[in-house]
Amino acid sequence: MVHPFAMIRRAVSLGLLFLLAACAQPPKTVAVAPRAPAFAPVPPPPPAVPIPPAPPRGEPTDYLNLPQANLRAQLGQPQFVRQDGATEMWRYDGVQCRAFFFFYGAKGAETVRHVETLPAGATSAADPLCLSALRSARRAS
């Protein structure tokens, strides 16, 4: 008869031998197809566009602090009016340019505080030739 401890020792030895044999086998290589990412790649950002320089400072003195009624008398009815909060903008369209007049002030007492033209002037945001042409066109009509 075999002693019970001897059987246990043989079972443990045999188990260790199987574990050692399993570690000694070369690993099996399984070909795995590349998987697509779970999310689409982020496209690169668009190229940066530099912000154009600010127009030169300076307002045309003929229009600065001019009330709305006086501007209407000089240039007529604006082609476009826009209200943005406390600011009102009037646009006048000429043959060669556009002029934008920005009014600020208390309701009923708004005055011109900024003028711009497209194209802009060489030394200020408002081209004096454009403003002169708009005034001349008003007189001619």
N, CA, C and O of each residue as an XYZ file, in Angstrom:
564
protein
N       0.814     -1.156      0.000
C       0.000      0.000      0.000
C       0.878      1.247      0.000
O       1.921      1.297      0.652
N       0.419      2.271     -0.764
C       1.186      3.506     -0.920
C       0.701      4.472      0.145
O      -0.492      4.609      0.417
N       1.647      5.109      0.710
C       1.353      6.076      1.766
C       0.623      7.271      1.173
O       0.967      7.689      0.067
N      -0.417      7.868      1.887
C      -1.190      8.975      1.319
C      -0.337     10.200      1.031
O      -0.591     10.903      0.053
N       0.670     10.476      1.858
C       1.526     11.629      1.601
C       2.345     11.445      0.338
O       2.642     12.416     -0.357
N       2.705     10.236      0.040
C       3.471      9.956     -1.167
C       2.628     10.225     -2.395
O       3.146     10.714     -3.399
N       1.338      9.919     -2.342
C       0.459     10.185     -3.476
C       0.279     11.687     -3.674
O       0.255     12.181     -4.801
N       0.156     12.394     -2.570
C       0.000     13.846     -2.661
C       1.270     14.447     -3.244
O       1.210     15.339     -4.090
N       2.443     13.945     -2.780
C       3.705     14.450     -3.297
C       3.827     14.184     -4.786
O       4.309     15.043     -5.525
N       3.402     13.015     -5.242
C       3.457     12.696     -6.672
C       2.512     13.600     -7.464
O       2.868     14.047     -8.555
N       1.316     13.876     -6.938
C       0.341     14.724     -7.625
C       0.865     16.146     -7.742
O       0.740     16.778     -8.792
N       1.450     16.646     -6.662
C       1.996     18.003     -6.685
C       3.165     18.061     -7.648
O       3.274     19.009     -8.426
N       4.042     17.066     -7.614
C       5.191     17.031     -8.525
C       4.728     16.976     -9.972
O       5.270     17.672    -10.831
N       3.723     16.147    -10.239
C       3.211     16.023    -11.602
C       2.572     17.340    -12.053
O       2.735     17.731    -13.209
N       1.851     18.028    -11.167
C       1.251     19.314    -11.497
C       2.306     20.368    -11.812
O       2.165     21.134    -12.765
N       3.369     20.401    -11.000
C       4.458     21.339    -11.247
C       5.146     21.037    -12.568
O       5.549     21.946    -13.293
N       5.277     19.737    -12.877
C       5.895     19.342    -14.140
C       5.062     19.822    -15.329
O       5.621     20.273    -16.328
N       3.728     19.730    -15.235
C       2.854     20.225    -16.309
C       2.947     21.753    -16.451
O       2.987     22.276    -17.565
N       2.980     22.449    -15.332
C       3.110     23.906    -15.377
C       4.423     24.311    -16.027
O       4.464     25.228    -16.848
N       5.500     23.620    -15.653
C       6.804     23.906    -16.237
C       6.808     23.607    -17.726
O       7.407     24.352    -18.501
N       6.156     22.540    -18.139
C       6.074     22.192    -19.553
C       5.264     23.238    -20.325
O       5.602     23.556    -21.465
N       4.222     23.765    -19.732
C       3.403     24.765    -20.396
C       4.195     26.050    -20.608
O       4.031     26.716    -21.631
N       5.036     26.397    -19.671
C       5.864     27.597    -19.803
C       6.972     27.403    -20.824
O       7.415     28.378    -21.430
N       7.423     26.206    -21.030
C       8.545     25.943    -21.923
C       8.144     25.927    -23.388
O       9.020     26.051    -24.243
N       6.870     25.781    -23.725
C       6.444     25.749    -25.119
C       6.553     27.139    -25.722
O       6.315     28.138    -25.044
N       6.921     27.203    -27.026
C       6.980     28.522    -27.651
C       5.574     29.119    -27.720
O       4.599     28.390    -27.904
N       5.466     30.444    -27.572
C       4.135     31.057    -27.602
C       3.520     30.950    -28.984
O       4.218     31.035    -29.995
N       2.257     30.769    -29.019
C       1.541     30.687    -30.288
C       1.289     32.107    -30.774
O       0.821     32.948    -30.007
N       1.596     32.385    -32.047
C       1.326     33.697    -32.627
C       0.027     33.620    -33.399
O      -0.175     32.725    -34.220
N      -0.829     34.548    -33.131
C      -2.122     34.617    -33.798
C      -2.136     35.917    -34.590
O      -1.920     36.996    -34.037
N      -2.392     35.804    -35.880
C      -2.460     36.991    -36.728
C      -3.742     37.747    -36.414
O      -4.839     37.195    -36.489
N      -3.588     39.006    -36.065
C      -4.735     39.846    -35.738
C      -4.797     40.956    -36.785
O      -3.819     41.669    -37.011
N      -5.923     41.085    -37.398
C      -6.102     42.143    -38.395
C      -6.141     43.489    -37.671
O      -6.723     43.601    -36.592
N      -5.516     44.516    -38.270
C      -5.556     45.827    -37.607
C      -6.996     46.331    -37.536
O      -7.767     46.217    -38.489
N      -7.320     46.878    -36.401
C      -8.680     47.371    -36.192
C      -8.714     48.869    -36.433
O      -7.764     49.594    -36.137
N      -9.812     49.300    -36.967
C     -10.011     50.745    -37.174
C     -10.236     51.398    -35.817
O     -10.834     50.791    -34.928
N      -9.762     52.630    -35.650
C     -10.001     53.296    -34.365
C     -11.497     53.462    -34.113
O     -12.294     53.554    -35.047
N     -11.854     53.498    -32.853
C     -13.260     53.614    -32.477
C     -13.822     54.989    -32.822
O     -15.040     55.160    -32.862
N     -12.956     55.974    -33.072
C     -13.403     57.324    -33.400
C     -12.593     57.829    -34.585
O     -11.473     57.378    -34.823
N     -13.161     58.750    -35.310
C     -12.480     59.297    -36.481
C     -11.353     60.222    -36.018
O     -11.507     60.930    -35.023
N     -10.236     60.222    -36.722
C      -9.153     61.123    -36.326
C      -9.576     62.582    -36.507
O     -10.344     62.915    -37.410
N      -9.071     63.419    -35.652
C      -9.392     64.847    -35.701
C      -8.619     65.485    -36.853
O      -7.398     65.344    -36.931
N      -9.318     66.187    -37.747
C      -8.600     66.814    -38.863
C      -7.712     67.938    -38.329
O      -8.001     68.526    -37.287
N      -6.639     68.228    -39.046
C      -5.758     69.308    -38.579
C      -6.494     70.644    -38.641
O      -7.368     70.831    -39.488
N      -6.148     71.574    -37.748
C      -6.833     72.872    -37.768
C      -6.511     73.619    -39.054
O      -5.449     73.416    -39.644
N      -7.424     74.481    -39.490
C      -7.157     75.245    -40.707
C      -5.966     76.177    -40.477
O      -5.675     76.539    -39.337
N      -5.287     76.562    -41.535
C      -4.144     77.455    -41.351
C      -4.601     78.782    -40.755
O      -5.672     79.293    -41.080
N      -3.788     79.310    -39.901
C      -4.120     80.575    -39.233
C      -4.078     81.720    -40.241
O      -3.142     81.846    -41.031
N      -5.107     82.540    -40.190
C      -5.177     83.717    -41.055
C      -4.876     84.927    -40.171
O      -5.568     85.157    -39.179
N      -3.876     85.680    -40.515
C      -3.548     86.819    -39.653
C      -4.648     87.871    -39.671
O      -5.289     88.104    -40.696
N      -4.854     88.495    -38.533
C      -5.844     89.568    -38.419
C      -5.249     90.806    -39.077
O      -4.105     91.166    -38.801
N      -6.012     91.457    -39.941
C      -5.467     92.654    -40.601
C      -5.208     93.743    -39.572
O      -5.828     93.757    -38.508
N      -4.304     94.644    -39.881
C      -4.014     95.716    -38.927
C      -5.223     96.637    -38.762
O      -6.043     96.778    -39.669
N      -5.313     97.248    -37.606
C      -6.412     98.184    -37.329
C      -6.259     99.409    -38.224
O      -5.140     99.789    -38.566
N      -7.374    100.029    -38.606
C      -7.265    101.238    -39.431
C      -6.579    102.348    -38.632
O      -6.606    102.339    -37.402
N      -5.982    103.278    -39.317
C      -5.331    104.381    -38.611
C      -6.339    105.163    -37.773
O      -7.514    105.261    -38.128
N      -5.875    105.711    -36.672
C      -6.730    106.490    -35.782
C      -7.047    107.848    -36.419
O      -6.343    108.306    -37.319
N      -8.077    108.453    -35.951
C      -8.435    109.773    -36.443
C      -9.818    109.773    -37.052
O     -10.159    108.883    -37.832
N     -10.596    110.741    -36.710
C     -11.954    110.870    -37.227
C     -12.035    112.132    -38.078
O     -11.386    113.130    -37.764
N     -12.820    112.101    -39.144
C     -12.993    113.314    -39.944
C     -13.733    114.374    -39.121
O     -14.851    114.146    -38.660
N     -13.106    115.514    -38.948
C     -13.659    116.548    -38.066
C     -14.980    117.118    -38.573
O     -15.767    117.634    -37.779
N     -15.243    117.038    -39.884
C     -16.507    117.555    -40.423
C     -17.715    116.765    -39.918
O     -18.835    117.277    -39.921
N     -17.495    115.529    -39.487
C     -18.612    114.669    -39.091
C     -18.626    114.341    -37.608
O     -19.659    113.913    -37.092
N     -17.519    114.527    -36.907
C     -17.432    114.161    -35.496
C     -18.415    114.999    -34.671
O     -18.459    116.223    -34.789
N     -19.198    114.318    -33.839
C     -20.224    114.924    -32.967
C     -21.389    115.544    -33.746
O     -22.114    116.375    -33.199
N     -21.580    115.161    -34.995
C     -22.673    115.676    -35.814
C     -23.975    114.959    -35.430
O     -23.995    113.728    -35.410
N     -25.052    115.675    -35.128
C     -26.335    115.018    -34.823
C     -26.903    114.323    -36.068
O     -26.534    114.642    -37.199
N     -27.798    113.380    -35.835
C     -28.385    112.601    -36.927
C     -29.082    113.497    -37.950
O     -28.941    113.278    -39.154
N     -29.820    114.489    -37.498
C     -30.559    115.365    -38.429
C     -29.594    116.111    -39.349
O     -29.890    116.294    -40.529
N     -28.453    116.540    -38.831
C     -27.482    117.267    -39.646
C     -26.831    116.349    -40.683
O     -26.593    116.760    -41.819
N     -26.543    115.101    -40.288
C     -25.957    114.162    -41.258
C     -26.975    113.848    -42.354
O     -26.617    113.755    -43.528
N     -28.230    113.687    -41.974
C     -29.272    113.412    -42.963
C     -29.411    114.594    -43.927
O     -29.653    114.397    -45.118
N     -29.260    115.808    -43.423
C     -29.335    116.995    -44.283
C     -28.158    117.044    -45.256
O     -28.310    117.512    -46.385
N     -26.998    116.571    -44.835
C     -25.815    116.604    -45.702
C     -25.793    115.469    -46.718
O     -25.427    115.680    -47.874
N     -26.187    114.252    -46.291
C     -26.033    113.075    -47.162
C     -27.349    112.421    -47.566
O     -27.345    111.502    -48.385
N     -28.465    112.865    -47.018
C     -29.748    112.265    -47.356
C     -30.048    111.062    -46.481
O     -29.422    110.851    -45.442
N     -31.019    110.280    -46.923
C     -31.463    109.096    -46.204
C     -30.406    107.994    -46.346
O     -29.953    107.748    -47.464
N     -29.990    107.318    -45.261
C     -29.015    106.225    -45.384
C     -29.636    105.024    -46.103
O     -30.848    104.815    -46.049
N     -28.789    104.242    -46.775
C     -29.271    103.038    -47.459
C     -29.546    101.909    -46.469
O     -30.327    101.001    -46.753
N     -28.899    101.974    -45.306
C     -29.055    100.905    -44.317
C     -28.861    101.490    -42.926
O     -27.957    102.296    -42.707
N     -29.720    101.080    -41.976
C     -29.612    101.511    -40.578
C     -29.640    100.259    -39.710
O     -30.451     99.358    -39.924
N     -28.746    100.217    -38.732
C     -28.696     99.070    -37.824
C     -28.540     99.570    -36.399
O     -27.732    100.456    -36.122
N     -29.327     98.989    -35.496
C     -29.278     99.326    -34.069
C     -28.654     98.147    -33.331
O     -29.167     97.031    -33.415
N     -27.561     98.372    -32.614
C     -26.912     97.355    -31.781
C     -26.759     97.914    -30.376
O     -25.794     98.621    -30.084
N     -27.705     97.600    -29.515
C     -27.649     98.131    -28.156
C     -27.759     99.647    -28.193
O     -28.721    100.192    -28.735
N     -26.767    100.330    -27.611
C     -26.777    101.795    -27.559
C     -26.140    102.418    -28.797
O     -26.065    103.643    -28.898
N     -25.685    101.604    -29.733
C     -25.012    102.100    -30.940
C     -25.947    101.990    -32.138
O     -26.627    100.980    -32.321
N     -25.971    103.030    -32.942
C     -26.726    102.992    -34.200
C     -25.746    103.256    -35.331
O     -24.925    104.170    -35.250
N     -25.833    102.449    -36.395
C     -24.936    102.589    -37.535
C     -25.757    102.916    -38.775
O     -26.765    102.271    -39.064
N     -25.297    103.942    -39.507
C     -25.907    104.293    -40.787
C     -24.893    104.014    -41.874
O     -23.711    104.328    -41.734
N     -25.373    103.410    -42.981
C     -24.493    103.144    -44.126
C     -24.981    103.920    -45.333
O     -26.167    103.907    -45.663
N     -24.047    104.596    -45.986
C     -24.323    105.302    -47.238
C     -23.505    104.633    -48.328
O     -22.308    104.404    -48.157
N     -24.149    104.317    -49.454
C     -23.482    103.654    -50.571
C     -23.229    104.645    -51.690
O     -24.150    105.301    -52.177
N     -21.972    104.745    -52.091
C     -21.606    105.576    -53.228
C     -21.245    104.692    -54.409
O     -21.318    103.466    -54.320
N     -20.863    105.301    -55.496
C     -20.484    104.550    -56.691
C     -19.192    103.779    -56.448
O     -19.080    102.621    -56.851
N     -18.217    104.405    -55.796
C     -16.906    103.800    -55.599
C     -16.650    103.336    -54.162
O     -15.656    102.655    -53.907
N     -17.529    103.695    -53.224
C     -17.228    103.385    -51.825
C     -18.504    103.327    -50.988
O     -19.599    103.636    -51.458
N     -18.323    102.922    -49.740
C     -19.393    102.910    -48.748
C     -18.887    103.629    -47.510
O     -17.710    103.527    -47.163
N     -19.776    104.359    -46.844
C     -19.414    105.052    -45.612
C     -20.315    104.557    -44.482
O     -21.516    104.360    -44.662
N     -19.708    104.364    -43.321
C     -20.407    103.877    -42.138
C     -20.264    104.923    -41.034
O     -19.149    105.284    -40.657
N     -21.384    105.405    -40.519
C     -21.397    106.402    -39.454
C     -21.962    105.749    -38.205
O     -23.052    105.177    -38.235
N     -21.224    105.834    -37.111
C     -21.624    105.212    -35.850
C     -22.038    106.295    -34.862
O     -21.258    107.188    -34.530
N     -23.298    106.196    -34.395
C     -23.874    107.169    -33.473
C     -23.905    106.590    -32.062
O     -24.255    105.427    -31.861
N     -23.538    107.410    -31.100
C     -23.627    107.073    -29.686
C     -24.246    108.263    -28.964
O     -24.207    109.387    -29.465
N     -24.810    108.020    -27.803
C     -25.358    109.101    -26.989
C     -26.732    108.749    -26.467
O     -27.277    107.687    -26.765
N     -27.282    109.657    -25.682
C     -28.610    109.470    -25.100
C     -29.669    109.441    -26.206
O     -29.507    110.075    -27.248
N     -30.734    108.711    -25.971
C     -31.817    108.569    -26.956
C     -32.321    109.951    -27.373
O     -32.698    110.764    -26.529
N     -32.323    110.207    -28.678
C     -32.759    111.481    -29.211
C     -31.643    112.510    -29.321
O     -31.828    113.567    -29.923
N     -30.472    112.201    -28.735
C     -29.333    113.130    -28.785
C     -28.078    112.431    -29.293
O     -26.962    112.829    -28.959
N     -28.263    111.386    -30.106
C     -27.117    110.630    -30.623
C     -26.303    111.495    -31.581
O     -26.856    112.287    -32.344
N     -24.995    111.334    -31.531
C     -24.098    112.064    -32.434
C     -23.092    111.096    -33.035
O     -22.841    110.021    -32.490
N     -22.519    111.492    -34.168
C     -21.505    110.676    -34.830
C     -20.264    110.635    -33.944
O     -19.726    111.674    -33.564
N     -19.815    109.421    -33.618
C     -18.615    109.257    -32.802
C     -17.510    108.525    -33.555
O     -16.353    108.536    -33.134
N     -17.872    107.882    -34.684
C     -16.864    107.159    -35.461
C     -17.355    107.059    -36.905
O     -18.547    106.882    -37.158
N     -16.410    107.176    -37.852
C     -16.725    107.073    -39.281
C     -15.704    106.148    -39.922
O     -14.506    106.248    -39.657
N     -16.187    105.248    -40.767
C     -15.316    104.358    -41.552
C     -15.806    104.350    -42.987
O     -16.985    104.583    -43.253
N     -14.891    104.079    -43.913
C     -15.276    103.890    -45.311
C     -14.633    102.612    -45.829
O     -13.619    102.140    -45.315
N     -15.254    102.078    -46.853
C     -14.679    100.946    -47.600
C     -14.533    101.411    -49.037
O     -15.547    101.710    -49.668
N     -13.370    101.488    -49.572
C     -12.080    101.212    -48.936
C     -11.734    102.294    -47.920
O     -12.221    103.423    -47.990
N     -10.868    101.910    -46.962
C     -10.460    102.833    -45.901
C      -9.527    103.899    -46.458
O      -8.951    103.743    -47.535
N      -9.394    104.969    -45.715
C      -8.491    106.045    -46.098
C      -7.044    105.659    -45.851
O      -6.765    104.689    -45.147
N      -6.120    106.421    -46.431
C      -4.697    106.135    -46.263
C      -4.209    106.516    -44.873
O      -3.310    105.869    -44.336
N      -4.787    107.555    -44.285
C      -4.314    108.025    -42.982
C      -5.365    107.941    -41.894
O      -5.091    108.301    -40.749
N      -6.560    107.475    -42.221
C      -7.605    107.308    -41.214
C      -8.567    106.219    -41.679
O      -8.482    105.736    -42.808
N      -9.478    105.845    -40.793
C     -10.448    104.795    -41.128
C     -11.450    105.263    -42.181
O     -12.097    104.446    -42.835
N     -11.575    106.572    -42.341
C     -12.510    107.137    -43.321
C     -11.732    107.860    -44.417
O     -10.888    108.713    -44.139
N     -12.027    107.510    -45.650
C     -11.377    108.149    -46.797
C     -12.075    109.476    -47.095
O     -13.263    109.479    -47.416
N     -11.363    110.604    -46.997
C     -11.994    111.910    -47.257
C     -12.552    112.020    -48.672
O     -13.555    112.703    -48.880
N     -11.925    111.362    -49.651
C     -12.433    111.415    -51.030
C     -13.791    110.727    -51.140
O     -14.667    111.192    -51.870
N     -13.966    109.627    -50.421
C     -15.255    108.926    -50.418
C     -16.338    109.814    -49.812
O     -17.426    109.949    -50.371
N     -16.029    110.421    -48.661
C     -17.016    111.280    -47.996
C     -17.371    112.480    -48.863
O     -18.530    112.892    -48.919
N     -16.382    113.035    -49.533
C     -16.616    114.161    -50.430
C     -17.496    113.741    -51.610
O     -18.395    114.479    -52.011
N     -17.232    112.547    -52.166
C     -18.038    112.045    -53.283
C     -19.482    111.816    -52.861
O     -20.397    112.092    -53.637
N     -19.705    111.320    -51.658
C     -21.071    111.121    -51.168
C     -21.796    112.453    -51.014
O     -22.974    112.568    -51.352
N     -21.097    113.449    -50.507
C     -21.689    114.788    -50.341
C     -22.017    115.385    -51.701
O     -23.082    115.979    -51.874
N     -21.109    115.235    -52.677
C     -21.332    115.774    -54.030
C     -22.514    115.065    -54.690
O     -23.325    115.705    -55.360
N     -22.613    113.774    -54.508
C     -23.726    113.019    -55.102
C     -25.058    113.483    -54.526
O     -26.063    113.516    -55.236
N     -25.073    113.837    -53.258
C     -26.302    114.331    -52.623
C     -26.711    115.677    -53.224
O     -27.888    115.917    -53.491
N     -25.718    116.554    -53.432
C     -26.012    117.880    -54.021
C     -26.497    117.749    -55.463
O     -27.342    118.526    -55.909
N     -25.971    116.778    -56.184
C     -26.331    116.598    -57.598
C     -27.747    116.042    -57.767
O     -28.367    116.228    -58.814
N     -28.260    115.358    -56.736
C     -29.588    114.751    -56.889
C     -30.717    115.655    -56.500
O     -31.881    115.261    -56.584
